[in-house]
Amino acid sequence: MKKIAILASGSGTNAEKIMEYFQHSPKGKIVLVASNKKDAFVLERAKKFDVPTFTFTKSEMESGELTKKLQSLRIDLVVLAGFLLKVTDDLIQKFPDRIVNIHPALLPNYGGKGMYGDKVHQAIKEAGDTETGITIHMVNEHYDEGKIIFQAAVAIAPEDTPAQIAAKVHLLEHKYFPNVIESLL
């Protein structure tokens, strides 16, 4: 049984779908939900599934506290689900090819520093794109530049608002992210 840790900074809808998916899985178990925000709703979602939680500050992450915590639990895979801090080089070195992220666009488009959540959907709307999607990728030392593992696309209409685009992307995230995580175990 592989041990999975989820890092998240916000509401945690993707994290909840992942916890739900792995509740009875013979392949993997969510053993920790960690957040850099003490009031992130993802921590409440974790309680529903009896998953232990851990909070940390940016400076604690930079000093290696998060890495030590994950190592102490013998984590096999780190999943970023709406985690907004840049992953430290230390964490990447200690978990090589074992940190996976989901991005709400078809990379390499609309990636990089500052491109997350609604900012991505707004940029896609302003560009007049006719499709968007998700990219699940390994994490390296550069924002959104790790090896792409999976992509799925969805059509968007000219009249779609950024909120409607976000809703379409969330459906893809919830449908595919847990399956792709399982395939990595």
C-alpha positions, 0 to 999 in steps of 0.5 A: 500500500503506497502512502500519499500526501496531499498539499493544498492551499484552499477549498480542497475540492480536488483533494476531497475527490482524491480522498474519496477515491482512495478511501477503499483503494488497495493501491494507495492511502491518503495519510496526510493533508498539509496546507500552508494556510491554517484556515484552508477549508481543505483541512475540514474536508480531510476531517470527513475522511479521518485523514491527519492534517498538518499546517506550516508556514512558508518559512517552515517549508523553506527551512525543511520542516515540510520535507522532514514531515513527509519523510517521517511518514515515508510518503511515496507520492506527494500530490499538489491539489491547489497548492499555491507555494513554489515547491522547494528544491529540497522537497524536489530532491528528496522526492524525485519524480514523486511530486505531481501537480494538476494545472487548470489549462493545457500546458505549456499555455497559461502556465508559470508564476502567477498563473493559477485558478481564476487567473488562468480562466480569465486569460483563456477567456481574454485570448478567445480560445475555443478549448481549454483543459487540464494538465497533470505533470511531475513537479520540477524546479520551474513552475509548470514545466515538469514532465507532462503525464496526462492532458484532457481538453474541453470545448469552450464557447465564446459566451462562456464566462471565466466561471463557466470555464472554471466549472468545465475544468473542475469536471475534468479535474475531478474525473481524471486526477484520482485515476492518474494518481493511482496509475503513478503508484 
